[in-house]
Amino acid sequence: MALVCSMAINVCAQENSTTPKSSSLKFSGSLDGYVRQDFGEDLTNNKTSFTNSYGKFMLGMLSGKADYTYKKLNVVADIGIGKRAKEFAYNDKGIVSAIKQLYASVNLSDNIKLTAGTWATHVGYEVLDPNVNRNYSMSYMFSYGPFLHTGLKADFTFGKSGFMIGIANPTDYRKAPTGNKKSLLAQYSLAVNDDIKVYLNYVGGQRPTDQAKTRQIDAVLTSKLSDKVNIGYNGTFSAVKAASSTKNDFWYGNALYLNYDPRQTIGLTMRTELFSDKKRISALSSAAYGGSIVATTISANVKVGPVMLIPEFRFENCSNKIFHNKIGSEKNGTSSLVLGAYYKF
């Protein structure tokens, strides 16, 4: 799953005029940044990905993507530099940590596509690139779900339905640790009509750090109610069974996204999320909180020339005292203000 001033760069799509008509090469990219003010003035109050700072301007990510198509072959190289990209590829070192996605796909027929390489997860509503999300800060479900997969997958299309099945290294590992089993990936998608789409997602495997078995089931719903209003929903359930245990512990989350666009240059979004981790298993660190958290984020998307500004206010409350004020006292709730921005080309 959940930032103040920034910029983002997206490289304009262009076709290589020297290549045959059966091929195309497109480039895109983005640059983003933010400044965040935590009203508790405590760095530890940020519990989600990519915005772990306050009171200073931060670069999020400089991103560049090359997309090459030749007949039935498609190759994508997606690179990112900066704090956001580094946290996304947290298991990698050196230049490998700059790889967001690197994969090749081939269409065996109109209904079957094979993909091999490393790609962003199919699980969840939110994605790494801020120019695709409506909120700049990330949800808890994004932050503690999978980020990426490396392996092989097959996509099948039958009318309005789609199926994906894949096998991959353990979640978020480009290189599989010795002795660990592969993960199973799956997705079912349904376009009910042009305005309503449903996705059911699955990831199951083994956690290399402690050999625990993990299973995550995830659902995403998007619905366009009018030209100005659309909604999104994400629900996820993750079960973890320790290597020495015979029972599953679990964490789960639900988030509702309400989007309103009164003008082409102005958009408003409210994300309300319930994240429950009573067994403290969402992370193998002190970041596993216990209890339940309700976080609400209200964001605006304001287009100023080529730049999108995202001012947002976020307030959250937990059943446990996991937040702190500026003198270090524990408390149940906190709030923060973020101004994010991106430029894409």
PAVEX-69805 format. One record per residue (C-alpha): residue number from 0; x, y, z; residue in three letters. Coordinates in steps of 0.02 Angstrom, whole numbers. Example, Ala and Ser with C-alpha at 12.3 -4.5 7.8 and 13.67 -1.06 7.14 Angstrom:
2
+------+--------+--------+--------+------+
| resi |     c1 |     c2 |     c3 | resn |
+------+--------+--------+--------+------+
|    0 |    615 |   -225 |    390 |  ALA |
|    1 |    684 |    -53 |    357 |  SER |
+------+--------+--------+--------+------+
END
This chain:
345
+------+--------+--------+--------+------+
| resi |     c1 |     c2 |     c3 | resn |
+------+--------+--------+--------+------+
|    0 |      0 |      0 |      0 |  MET |
|    1 |     25 |    265 |     82 |  ALA |
|    2 |    195 |    660 |     35 |  LEU |
|    3 |    259 |    901 |     -2 |  VAL |
|    4 |    336 |    990 |   -161 |  CYS |
|    5 |    401 |    881 |   -301 |  SER |
|    6 |    419 |    858 |   -485 |  MET |
|    7 |    405 |    708 |   -604 |  ALA |
|    8 |    468 |    672 |   -778 |  ILE |
|    9 |    379 |    562 |   -910 |  ASN |
|   10 |    468 |    540 |  -1076 |  VAL |
|   11 |    348 |    575 |  -1223 |  CYS |
|   12 |    304 |    420 |  -1325 |  ALA |
|   13 |    392 |    419 |  -1489 |  GLN |
|   14 |    417 |    295 |  -1630 |  GLU |
|   15 |    584 |    260 |  -1708 |  ASN |
|   16 |    565 |    313 |  -1890 |  SER |
|   17 |    707 |    198 |  -1946 |  THR |
|   18 |    620 |     39 |  -1888 |  THR |
|   19 |    499 |    -61 |  -1996 |  PRO |
|   20 |    313 |    -26 |  -1980 |  LYS |
|   21 |    292 |   -190 |  -1887 |  SER |
|   22 |    396 |   -122 |  -1743 |  SER |
|   23 |    387 |     26 |  -1624 |  SER |
|   24 |    495 |     99 |  -1486 |  LEU |
|   25 |    417 |    213 |  -1356 |  LYS |
|   26 |    495 |    305 |  -1212 |  PHE |
|   27 |    411 |    376 |  -1057 |  SER |
|   28 |    468 |    437 |   -888 |  GLY |
|   29 |    427 |    537 |   -733 |  SER |
|   30 |    506 |    639 |   -594 |  LEU |
|   31 |    422 |    663 |   -425 |  ASP |
|   32 |    458 |    737 |   -255 |  GLY |
|   33 |    373 |    791 |    -96 |  TYR |
|   34 |    383 |    879 |     70 |  VAL |
|   35 |    294 |    808 |    222 |  ARG |
|   36 |    251 |    890 |    388 |  GLN |
|   37 |    208 |    773 |    531 |  ASP |
|   38 |    109 |    864 |    665 |  PHE |
|   39 |    181 |    750 |    798 |  GLY |
|   40 |    356 |    797 |    740 |  GLU |
|   41 |    414 |    616 |    754 |  ASP |
|   42 |    491 |    524 |    606 |  LEU |
|   43 |    425 |    356 |    667 |  THR |
|   44 |    245 |    414 |    642 |  ASN |
|   45 |    261 |    373 |    457 |  ASN |
|   46 |    216 |    188 |    444 |  LYS |
|   47 |    194 |    167 |    256 |  THR |
|   48 |    309 |    166 |    104 |  SER |
|   49 |    406 |    307 |     21 |  PHE |
|   50 |    368 |    456 |    136 |  THR |
|   51 |    478 |    423 |    287 |  ASN |
|   52 |    534 |    602 |    316 |  SER |
|   53 |    465 |    768 |    375 |  TYR |
|   54 |    507 |    951 |    363 |  GLY |
|   55 |    619 |    943 |    210 |  LYS |
|   56 |    603 |    926 |     22 |  PHE |
|   57 |    636 |    750 |    -42 |  MET |
|   58 |    661 |    675 |   -215 |  LEU |
|   59 |    547 |    528 |   -241 |  GLY |
|   60 |    604 |    447 |   -404 |  MET |
|   61 |    672 |    487 |   -575 |  LEU |
|   62 |    597 |    355 |   -689 |  SER |
|   63 |    626 |    305 |   -870 |  GLY |
|   64 |    539 |    170 |   -970 |  LYS |
|   65 |    575 |     97 |  -1143 |  ALA |
|   66 |    439 |     -7 |  -1225 |  ASP |
|   67 |    488 |   -100 |  -1385 |  TYR |
|   68 |    366 |   -199 |  -1491 |  THR |
|   69 |    408 |   -306 |  -1642 |  TYR |
|   70 |    266 |   -408 |  -1715 |  LYS |
|   71 |    211 |   -522 |  -1572 |  LYS |
|   72 |    358 |   -481 |  -1459 |  LEU |
|   73 |    357 |   -344 |  -1326 |  ASN |
|   74 |    508 |   -297 |  -1218 |  VAL |
|   75 |    496 |   -174 |  -1073 |  VAL |
|   76 |    641 |    -95 |   -977 |  ALA |
|   77 |    580 |     15 |   -833 |  ASP |
|   78 |    715 |    100 |   -728 |  ILE |
|   79 |    701 |    209 |   -573 |  GLY |
|   80 |    828 |    310 |   -472 |  ILE |
|   81 |    793 |    383 |   -302 |  GLY |
|   82 |    725 |    341 |   -130 |  LYS |
|   83 |    559 |    277 |   -196 |  ARG |
|   84 |    640 |    154 |   -317 |  ALA |
|   85 |    767 |     97 |   -187 |  LYS |
|   86 |    632 |     57 |    -59 |  GLU |
|   87 |    532 |    -35 |   -194 |  PHE |
|   88 |    682 |   -148 |   -233 |  ALA |
|   89 |    735 |   -163 |    -50 |  TYR |
|   90 |    811 |   -338 |    -71 |  ASN |
|   91 |    928 |   -283 |   -211 |  ASP |
|   92 |   1100 |   -202 |   -208 |  LYS |
|   93 |   1190 |    -87 |   -328 |  GLY |
|   94 |   1126 |    -57 |   -503 |  ILE |
|   95 |    999 |   -198 |   -489 |  VAL |
|   96 |    902 |    -93 |   -363 |  SER |
|   97 |    866 |     32 |   -503 |  ALA |
|   98 |    767 |    -97 |   -601 |  ILE |
|   99 |    580 |    -74 |   -579 |  LYS |
|  100 |    530 |   -193 |   -719 |  GLN |
|  101 |    626 |   -288 |   -851 |  LEU |
|  102 |    529 |   -418 |   -949 |  TYR |
|  103 |    486 |   -488 |  -1120 |  ALA |
|  104 |    315 |   -546 |  -1179 |  SER |
|  105 |    261 |   -644 |  -1331 |  VAL |
|  106 |     84 |   -665 |  -1396 |  ASN |
|  107 |     64 |   -848 |  -1443 |  LEU |
|  108 |   -111 |   -808 |  -1507 |  SER |
|  109 |   -246 |   -676 |  -1487 |  ASP |
|  110 |   -292 |   -756 |  -1320 |  ASN |
|  111 |   -126 |   -815 |  -1247 |  ILE |
|  112 |     25 |   -714 |  -1192 |  LYS |
|  113 |    184 |   -775 |  -1105 |  LEU |
|  114 |    293 |   -657 |  -1001 |  THR |
|  115 |    465 |   -687 |   -924 |  ALA |
|  116 |    570 |   -571 |   -818 |  GLY |
|  117 |    534 |   -457 |   -670 |  THR |
|  118 |    377 |   -350 |   -654 |  TRP |
|  119 |    273 |   -252 |   -528 |  ALA |
|  120 |    145 |   -356 |   -432 |  THR |
|  121 |    -32 |   -383 |   -492 |  HIS |
|  122 |    -94 |   -372 |   -312 |  VAL |
|  123 |   -181 |   -215 |   -248 |  GLY |
|  124 |   -256 |    -52 |   -309 |  TYR |
|  125 |   -103 |     60 |   -295 |  GLU |
|  126 |     61 |     54 |   -393 |  VAL |
|  127 |    239 |    116 |   -373 |  LEU |
|  128 |    230 |    261 |   -497 |  ASP |
|  129 |    151 |    416 |   -416 |  PRO |
|  130 |     85 |    481 |   -582 |  ASN |
|  131 |    -35 |    334 |   -587 |  VAL |
|  132 |   -101 |    348 |   -408 |  ASN |
|  133 |   -222 |    482 |   -348 |  ARG |
|  134 |   -144 |    494 |   -174 |  ASN |
|  135 |     42 |    529 |   -155 |  TYR |
|  136 |     64 |    434 |      9 |  SER |
|  137 |     35 |    246 |      5 |  MET |
|  138 |    -89 |    133 |     91 |  SER |
|  139 |    -43 |      5 |    225 |  TYR |
|  140 |    -99 |   -135 |    109 |  MET |
|  141 |     21 |    -79 |    -27 |  PHE |
|  142 |    163 |    -59 |     98 |  SER |
|  143 |    147 |   -233 |    173 |  TYR |
|  144 |     89 |   -329 |     21 |  GLY |
|  145 |    202 |   -387 |   -121 |  PRO |
|  146 |    299 |   -261 |   -225 |  PHE |
|  147 |    370 |   -364 |   -368 |  LEU |
|  148 |    388 |   -538 |   -443 |  HIS |
|  149 |    523 |   -620 |   -548 |  THR |
|  150 |    481 |   -774 |   -649 |  GLY |
|  151 |    364 |   -833 |   -787 |  LEU |
|  152 |    177 |   -804 |   -811 |  LYS |
|  153 |     43 |   -841 |   -939 |  ALA |
|  154 |   -109 |   -732 |   -976 |  ASP |
|  155 |   -267 |   -802 |  -1055 |  PHE |
|  156 |   -413 |   -698 |  -1121 |  THR |
|  157 |   -588 |   -765 |  -1150 |  PHE |
|  158 |   -714 |   -631 |  -1195 |  GLY |
|  159 |   -734 |   -515 |  -1047 |  LYS |
|  160 |   -635 |   -630 |   -932 |  SER |
|  161 |   -449 |   -642 |   -907 |  GLY |
|  162 |   -342 |   -772 |   -816 |  PHE |
|  163 |   -160 |   -764 |   -763 |  MET |
|  164 |    -56 |   -903 |   -688 |  ILE |
|  165 |    128 |   -889 |   -647 |  GLY |
|  166 |    276 |   -956 |   -550 |  ILE |
|  167 |    404 |   -840 |   -473 |  ALA |
|  168 |    544 |   -820 |   -348 |  ASN |
|  169 |    492 |   -781 |   -169 |  PRO |
|  170 |    400 |   -615 |   -161 |  THR |
|  171 |    510 |   -461 |   -191 |  ASP |
|  172 |    666 |   -564 |   -232 |  TYR |
|  173 |    746 |   -547 |   -404 |  ARG |
|  174 |    868 |   -685 |   -358 |  LYS |
|  175 |    795 |   -833 |   -266 |  ALA |
|  176 |    879 |   -872 |   -100 |  PRO |
|  177 |    954 |  -1046 |    -93 |  THR |
|  178 |    832 |  -1182 |    -42 |  GLY |
|  179 |    672 |  -1079 |    -52 |  ASN |
|  180 |    519 |  -1137 |   -145 |  LYS |
|  181 |    442 |  -1040 |   -289 |  LYS |
|  182 |    287 |   -934 |   -269 |  SER |
|  183 |    123 |   -966 |   -359 |  LEU |
|  184 |     38 |   -816 |   -440 |  LEU |
|  185 |   -140 |   -805 |   -505 |  ALA |
|  186 |   -269 |   -678 |   -560 |  GLN |
|  187 |   -446 |   -679 |   -626 |  TYR |
|  188 |   -513 |   -519 |   -704 |  SER |
|  189 |   -686 |   -477 |   -768 |  LEU |
|  190 |   -744 |   -325 |   -866 |  ALA |
|  191 |   -927 |   -323 |   -814 |  VAL |
|  192 |   -951 |   -179 |   -936 |  ASN |
|  193 |   -851 |    -28 |   -995 |  ASP |
|  194 |   -870 |     54 |   -823 |  ASP |
|  195 |   -853 |    -89 |   -698 |  ILE |
|  196 |   -701 |   -203 |   -681 |  LYS |
|  197 |   -661 |   -337 |   -551 |  VAL |
|  198 |   -493 |   -419 |   -510 |  TYR |
|  199 |   -462 |   -567 |   -395 |  LEU |
|  200 |   -277 |   -593 |   -354 |  ASN |
|  201 |   -174 |   -727 |   -268 |  TYR |
|  202 |      7 |   -749 |   -211 |  VAL |
|  203 |     66 |   -901 |   -114 |  GLY |
|  204 |    241 |   -953 |    -64 |  GLY |
|  205 |    375 |   -958 |     69 |  GLN |
|  206 |    456 |   -812 |    161 |  ARG |
|  207 |    646 |   -831 |    148 |  PRO |
|  208 |    683 |   -738 |    310 |  THR |
|  209 |    598 |   -866 |    424 |  ASP |
|  210 |    532 |  -1003 |    306 |  GLN |
|  211 |    352 |   -959 |    349 |  ALA |
|  212 |    219 |  -1007 |    222 |  LYS |
|  213 |    120 |   -859 |    157 |  THR |
|  214 |    -44 |   -845 |     63 |  ARG |
|  215 |   -124 |   -682 |      8 |  GLN |
|  216 |   -295 |   -661 |    -74 |  ILE |
|  217 |   -337 |   -490 |   -142 |  ASP |
|  218 |   -486 |   -409 |   -228 |  ALA |
|  219 |   -496 |   -246 |   -326 |  VAL |
|  220 |   -654 |   -163 |   -394 |  LEU |
|  221 |   -660 |     -7 |   -503 |  THR |
|  222 |   -822 |     79 |   -555 |  SER |
|  223 |   -853 |    235 |   -657 |  LYS |
|  224 |  -1015 |    315 |   -598 |  LEU |
|  225 |  -1007 |    466 |   -714 |  SER |
|  226 |   -881 |    571 |   -811 |  ASP |
|  227 |   -837 |    658 |   -648 |  LYS |
|  228 |   -857 |    522 |   -515 |  VAL |
|  229 |   -777 |    350 |   -496 |  ASN |
|  230 |   -742 |    235 |   -351 |  ILE |
|  231 |   -617 |    100 |   -311 |  GLY |
|  232 |   -609 |    -37 |   -180 |  TYR |
|  233 |   -465 |   -146 |   -122 |  ASN |
|  234 |   -481 |   -287 |      3 |  GLY |
|  235 |   -342 |   -406 |     51 |  THR |
|  236 |   -315 |   -553 |    169 |  PHE |
|  237 |   -142 |   -624 |    207 |  SER |
|  238 |   -113 |   -785 |    305 |  ALA |
|  239 |     57 |   -831 |    376 |  VAL |
|  240 |    103 |  -1001 |    451 |  LYS |
|  241 |    269 |  -1005 |    543 |  ALA |
|  242 |    386 |  -1151 |    505 |  ALA |
|  243 |    365 |  -1215 |    683 |  SER |
|  244 |    176 |  -1188 |    690 |  SER |
|  245 |     24 |  -1289 |    638 |  THR |
|  246 |    -95 |  -1141 |    627 |  LYS |
|  247 |   -109 |   -984 |    522 |  ASN |
|  248 |   -101 |   -807 |    586 |  ASP |
|  249 |   -164 |   -668 |    475 |  PHE |
|  250 |   -179 |   -484 |    436 |  TRP |
|  251 |   -307 |   -400 |    325 |  TYR |
|  252 |   -358 |   -233 |    254 |  GLY |
|  253 |   -497 |   -141 |    164 |  ASN |
|  254 |   -487 |     25 |     74 |  ALA |
|  255 |   -615 |    132 |    -17 |  LEU |
|  256 |   -564 |    264 |   -144 |  TYR |
|  257 |   -687 |    403 |   -190 |  LEU |
|  258 |   -633 |    508 |   -339 |  ASN |
|  259 |   -715 |    669 |   -401 |  TYR |
|  260 |   -653 |    772 |   -549 |  ASP |
|  261 |   -748 |    936 |   -561 |  PRO |
|  262 |   -631 |    997 |   -699 |  ARG |
|  263 |   -498 |    924 |   -813 |  GLN |
|  264 |   -364 |   1013 |   -712 |  THR |
|  265 |   -432 |    976 |   -537 |  ILE |
|  266 |   -468 |    810 |   -452 |  GLY |
|  267 |   -513 |    762 |   -274 |  LEU |
|  268 |   -486 |    593 |   -190 |  THR |
|  269 |   -527 |    522 |    -19 |  MET |
|  270 |   -448 |    356 |     32 |  ARG |
|  271 |   -512 |    273 |    190 |  THR |
|  272 |   -421 |    116 |    245 |  GLU |
|  273 |   -441 |    -10 |    386 |  LEU |
|  274 |   -284 |   -112 |    417 |  PHE |
|  275 |   -286 |   -247 |    551 |  SER |
|  276 |   -131 |   -338 |    612 |  ASP |
|  277 |   -174 |   -401 |    786 |  LYS |
|  278 |    -46 |   -543 |    775 |  LYS |
|  279 |     97 |   -427 |    726 |  ARG |
|  280 |    145 |   -524 |    570 |  ILE |
|  281 |    137 |   -395 |    429 |  SER |
|  282 |    325 |   -361 |    449 |  ALA |
|  283 |    470 |   -449 |    532 |  LEU |
|  284 |    518 |   -297 |    635 |  SER |
|  285 |    452 |   -170 |    759 |  SER |
|  286 |    350 |   -103 |    613 |  ALA |
|  287 |    224 |   -243 |    647 |  ALA |
|  288 |    102 |   -144 |    750 |  TYR |
|  289 |    -34 |   -255 |    820 |  GLY |
|  290 |   -211 |   -190 |    834 |  GLY |
|  291 |   -309 |   -103 |    698 |  SER |
|  292 |   -272 |     59 |    607 |  ILE |
|  293 |   -397 |    173 |    520 |  VAL |
|  294 |   -312 |    296 |    402 |  ALA |
|  295 |   -401 |    427 |    298 |  THR |
|  296 |   -312 |    529 |    165 |  THR |
|  297 |   -389 |    675 |     71 |  ILE |
|  298 |   -292 |    727 |    -84 |  SER |
|  299 |   -311 |    853 |   -224 |  ALA |
|  300 |   -236 |    833 |   -397 |  ASN |
|  301 |   -205 |   1007 |   -469 |  VAL |
|  302 |   -128 |   1020 |   -643 |  LYS |
|  303 |    -18 |   1174 |   -664 |  VAL |
|  304 |     54 |   1172 |   -839 |  GLY |
|  305 |    155 |   1010 |   -858 |  PRO |
|  306 |    163 |    980 |   -669 |  VAL |
|  307 |     34 |    892 |   -560 |  MET |
|  308 |     28 |    954 |   -381 |  LEU |
|  309 |    -43 |    837 |   -247 |  ILE |
|  310 |    -78 |    923 |    -81 |  PRO |
|  311 |   -148 |    800 |     45 |  GLU |
|  312 |   -199 |    787 |    226 |  PHE |
|  313 |   -187 |    619 |    314 |  ARG |
|  314 |   -251 |    571 |    486 |  PHE |
|  315 |   -245 |    399 |    565 |  GLU |
|  316 |   -291 |    312 |    726 |  ASN |
|  317 |   -237 |    144 |    797 |  CYS |
|  318 |   -312 |     36 |    934 |  SER |
|  319 |   -135 |     26 |   1005 |  ASN |
|  320 |    -23 |    174 |   1050 |  LYS |
|  321 |     99 |    161 |    903 |  ILE |
|  322 |    121 |    347 |    867 |  PHE |
|  323 |    218 |    479 |    964 |  HIS |
|  324 |    214 |    665 |    996 |  ASN |
|  325 |    366 |    779 |    988 |  LYS |
|  326 |    420 |    739 |   1167 |  ILE |
|  327 |    409 |    551 |   1136 |  GLY |
|  328 |    246 |    512 |   1226 |  SER |
|  329 |    146 |    370 |   1149 |  GLU |
|  330 |    -25 |    404 |   1075 |  LYS |
|  331 |   -159 |    319 |    970 |  ASN |
|  332 |   -172 |    444 |    828 |  GLY |
|  333 |    -72 |    560 |    717 |  THR |
|  334 |    -94 |    675 |    568 |  SER |
|  335 |     17 |    741 |    431 |  SER |
|  336 |     17 |    860 |    283 |  LEU |
|  337 |    103 |    817 |    119 |  VAL |
|  338 |    132 |    917 |    -39 |  LEU |
|  339 |    187 |    802 |   -179 |  GLY |
|  340 |    213 |    839 |   -362 |  ALA |
|  341 |    262 |    749 |   -521 |  TYR |
|  342 |    305 |    790 |   -700 |  TYR |
|  343 |    284 |    659 |   -835 |  LYS |
|  344 |    338 |    653 |  -1015 |  PHE |
+------+--------+--------+--------+------+
END
